[in-house]
C-alpha cells in the first residue's frame, strides 16, 4: 500500500505546473493571436498580396524554433533552466516589436524569425520534469497541453476583435508585453530548479529517435501543426470571400465553434481516461481531421459549411494537443524524458514552419484545393501510424497490477 501523501501532488508541484502552464500560455497566446488575422493584414503591406510570402511569414517562427529547440535544452542543462528561458523570452520580445514596427512583409518575416529564436519549449518542459516527481509528470504535461488548447481558443475569438481595435502592429506589440509577463512568472512564481538538473546525453537522443512509439507521436505533432498553420493561410480570406463575413465579425464563427468543440472534447478525454479508451479517442480525432481536410477541399462554399469544418477541426486539435504531451511523458524512458520532449518540440516547430511555407506555396501555384489535399494525405499517413500505436497503461493500473 502506498503512502497517500506521496500519491498527491505537493503544493510546490502544483505551483510549478500552474506557473509553467502560464508561461506556455502567455507565449502561445501571442503566437495564436496572429494566425486568424495576419493573412488579411498582409494585404496592406508591400508584397503582401503574395500568398507564398504570407505563408513564409506565418511559418518563419517555426523554422528557428525547430533549429534551436534542442540547443536551448542543452544550454539549460549547462547554464540552468531559468536563465535560458528568460533569455529566450527576451529574444521573443525583441522579435515581437520588430514585427510591430515593420513597414513591409520582409521585416515582418525577420521579426517572426527572431521570435522563433526564443525557442524555450524544451527548456520549459525540462524544468517541469525537474520540479515534478515521476508519478505526477503526466498531470503536469497534461496541464501544459491543456493550457495551449485553452489559449488557442481564446485567441481565435479575441484576435478579430483586437485586430479592429489595435491593428496588427498592436497585436504584435501585445505579444511582446505578454512575454514580459511570462518572464515575471518564471522569476517570481515558478519554484527554483534543483541544483543539478537532469542532463540527457546523445545516447538518450539516439534512443528516443529509434523508439517507434515516440516517432509516431512526433510525426503526429508535426502533422497537426503543419495543418494548423496551412489552414490559417487560407481560412480568413475564405470567411470573407465565400462566407461574406468581414474580419471584425469572424469571432461570430470562432466563438460558437470553439464552445461546441469543448463540449465534445472534454467528455471525450474524461471517458477515454476512465475506461482506458484513449487509443480509440485519439484515432477518432485523427479521422475527424481527415473529414475536415476533405470538407474544406470539397464542401466549403458558404458560411455554415466553413463553420462546421472549423468546429470539427477545433474538436480534433484540442483532443490531440492536450493528450500528446502527456503520452510523450508516459512513453519516454525516465532517463531520456528531456531528450524526448526536446525532439517532440522540435518536430512541432518544424510543422509550424512547413505548414506556412507549403500552405502558401501550394495555394499560389496549385490552388487552395492542393493545400487541403496535401493535408488529407498527411492525415491518412498519421492514421495508419496511430492505428498501430501501443498506448502506455495508466500508472494507477500499473500499480494495481
N, C-alpha and C positions, 0 to 999 in steps of 0.2 A: 504494500500500500504506500502510495507516495504522500509526502507532506503536502497538505493543501496549500500552504504558503508558497511553495515552490511552483505550484501549478497556476498561480495567479501572477499577472504582470505587476511588477513593482511600480511605485509612483515614479521612479526615475525612468523606467522603461516606457511608461505611458507618456511622460513628458518628452522623451526622445521621439516616440512615434508621432505625437501631435506636432512637435516642433519641426521635425524633418519633413513631415507631410505638408506643413505650411510653407517650408522653403520650396519644395517642389511646386506647390500650388501657386505661389506668388510668381515664380518664374514662368511656369507654363501658362498661367492666365495671360501674362503679357504676350506670349507667343500665339496663343489661340485667338486672342482678340484681333489679330491681324488677318487671320485666314478668311473670314466671311466678307471682308470689305476691300482687301488690297487690290484685287483684280479690277474693281470699279475705280478706285483711286488712281491706279497706274495710268489710266487713260488720260489723266490730266498732265502727265509728265512727258517730257521729250522721249520718244521711242517707246512710250508706254503702251502703244497700240500693238506692239509686237508680243503676241501671246507666249512665244518662246522665252523672251526676256522676263515676262511676268512670272512664268514658271520657275525660271532660274532664281529670281528674287525670292520667291516663296521657299524654294528648296535650298538656297545657298547656306542658310543656317545649319542645315543637316550635314553639309559637306565637312565643315570644320569640326562639328560635333563628332562625326564618325572618325575623323583623323586623330582627334585629341582625347577621346574618352579614356582609352587605356593608359595614355601618357599621364593624364590627370590622376587616374587611380594609382599609378606607380609613384607619382610625385607625392600623393597624400600618404603613402607608406613611408616615404623618406622624410618629408617636412611636416607631417601632421595633417589630419583631415581638415580641421577648421581653417588654417591659413590658406590652403589650396582652394577651398570652397569660396572663401571671401575674395581671393584673387580672381577666380573665375567670374564671380558676380560683378566685380569691378569692370572687367572686360565687357561683360554683357551690358552694363550700364553705358559704357562708352559707345558701344555699337548702337544702342537704342537712340542715343542723342545724335549720332552721325546720321542715322536714318531719318530722325525727326527734322533735321535741317537740310535734308537733301533737296536739290533742285532738279535732279534727273534720275532716271531709274538706275543708272550705273552707280551712283553714290548710294542709293538705297541698297543695291546688291553688296557694296562694300560694307555698309553698316550691318547687314544681315550676316556677312561673313565674320565680322568682328563679334557680333552677338554669339554666334556659334562657337567662337574661340573660348567662351566661358563654359567649357564642357564639364560641368560639375556633377552630372548624374551618377557616374561611377563612384566618385568620392563620397557623395551623399549616401548612396546605398551601402558603401563600405562602412561609413560611420554608423549607419543603422545596425549593421552586423556587429560592430564593435560594442555597441551600447545595449544590445539585446541578447538575452540568453537564447540558446538554440531552440528551446521548446516554444518560444514566443516570436521567433523571427518571422514566421509565416504571417502572423497577425499584423506585424509592423509593415511588412511588404504589401499586404492587402490594404492597409490604411493608406500607404503611399499611392498604390494603384487606384484606389477609390477616389483619392483627392484629385488625381489627374482627370478622372472621368467627371467629377463634380465641376471643376473649373472649366472643363471643356463645355459643359452645359451652360454655365454662367456666361462664358464668353460668346457663345453662339447667339444668346439673347441680347447681351449687352453691347456687342460690337456695333450693330447697325445704329443703335441709339447714340452711342458715343461718337460714331462717325459723323452724324449730322450735327452733333453738339460741339465737338472739339476738333473734328477733322482727323485725317490720317497722321499728320505730324503730331497732333495732340495725343493720339493713341500710342505712337512710338515713344513720346516723352513719358507717358504714363507707365509704359513697360519698364523704363529706367527707374522711375520712382518706386514701383513695386519691387524691383530688385534691391533697391536701397533698404526697403523694409525687410526683405529676406536676409540681408546682412545683419540687421538688428536681431532678428530671430536666431540666427546662427550663433551670434556672440552672447546674447542675453537669455535665451530660452532653452536652447539645446544644451544638455549637460556636456561637461568636458569629456573628451575621448580618453580611453585607457592610455597609460604611459607607453605601452608597446603595442601598436596596432598589428592586426593580422597582416601578413605580407605574402600574398600569392607569388609563387615562383613561376618561371617559364614552364616548368613541368606541369604546373596547375593549368596553364593556358592550353598546353597540348592535350591534357586530359579532358578539359572542357570542350575543345574543338573536335575531339574524337568521340564524344558522347552523343549517340544518335537521338536520344530523347531530348537533350538540351538543344541540339541542332534543329529539331522540329519546332521548338518554341522560338528560337532565334529567327528562323525563316518566317514564322507566324508574325512576330512583331515587325519584321521588315515589311512583309506584305501589307499588314494593317495600316502602317503609317505611310507607305507608298500610296495606297488607295485614298487615304485621308487627304494628303496634300494634292494629289491629282484631282480629286473631286472639287476642291476649292479653287482650282484654276478655272473650272467651268461653271459651277453651280450659281454663284452670284449673278453672273450675266444671264444665265438661263431663267432665273427668277424674274429678271426684268424683261427679257425678250419674249419668252413663251408664257411666263406666269403673269405678266403685266403688273408686277409689284415693284414700286420704287424702293430704293435701298433703305430709306428711312422706315419702311414698313416690313422689312424682312423678318423682324422679330415676331411678327404675327404668324409666320410659318415655323420659325425655330422654337418658340416657346411651347406651343401645343405638341410639336413633335418630340421635344425633349421630355416634357411631363409624361406623355404616353409611354415613351421609351423606358423611363424609370419605373413606371407602374408595372411594366412587363419584366424589366431586368432584375429588380431587387428580389421578387419572389423566386425567380428562376435560379438565382445564385443560392439563396437560402435553402430551397428544396434540393438543389444539386448537392450541397454540402451535407444536408441532413440525411439524405437517402443514398449517398455515395453514387450519384449520377452525374458527376462533373464532366466526364468524358462525353456523355450524351448531350449535355447542355453546351459544352464547348464546341462540339462539331455541329450542333444545330445552329449556333451563332455563325459559324463559317458558311453553312448553307444559306442563311439569311443574307450574308454578304454577297453570295453568288446571285441570289434573286435580285438584290439591289443593283448590281452591275448590269444585269440583263434588263431590269426595269428602266434604269436611266438611259440605256442604249436604245431600247425599242419602244418604250411606252412613257415618254416623258413630256408629252405635249399637254400643257395646261398646269395650272397651279395645284390642283388636287393631286395629280399624279406625282409631281415633284415633292409635295409634302409627304405623301405616302412613302416614297422611296427614302426620303431623308429620315423619317421617323424610324423605319426599319434599319437604316444604317446606324442610327444612334443606339438602338437596342443591341445590335451586334457589337458595335465598338465598345460600349460601356461594359458589356459582359467580358469581352476579351481583354480590355485594358485593365480591368480590375483583377482578373484571375491569373494572367500570365506571369506577372512578377512574383506572385505567391507560389505558382508552380515551379518557377526557376529556383526559388529559395528552398523548396522542398526536395527538388530533384538533384540539386548540385551537391557534390560531396562536401562535407563540413570544412575540409581544409582548402577547398577551391571555390568557396562561395563568392569571395570577392572577385576572382577571375571570371566566374560565370556571369556575375552581374555586369562586369566591365564589357564582356563580349556582347551580352544582351543589349546594353545601352548603345553600344557601337552600331549594331545592326539596326536598332530602332532609328538612330540618327541617319544612317545610310538610306533607310526607307524614306525618311522625310525629304532628303535631298533628291533622290532619284524620282520620287513622286512628282515634285515640282518640275524637274527637268523633262522627264518623259511625258508628263501631262501637257506641258507647254509645247514641246516639240511635236508630239503626236497630233495635238489639236491643230497646230499650224499647218503641218504638211499632209496629214491624213484625215483630219476632221475629228470632231468630238466622239463620233462612234468608235473610232480606233482606241480612244482612251478607255472607254467602258469595256470594249472587247479585251483589251490587254489586262484590265483588272479582273475580268471573268476568268481568263486563262490562269492568272496568278492564284485566284481563289480555288480553282479546281486542283491545282498542284498542292495547295495548302490543305485542302480537304483530304486528299489522298494520304498526306503525312499525318493529319490528325486522326484519321481512322485507324492507323497503325501505331498510335502513340500509347504508351503504358502510363496510366495515371498513378502517381505515388499514393499509397494509402494514407489516410488521415492519421496524425500522430496518436490521437486517442484510441484509434482502432489497433495501432501497433502496440500500444501499452497494454490493452486488454488481452491481445494475443499472447 
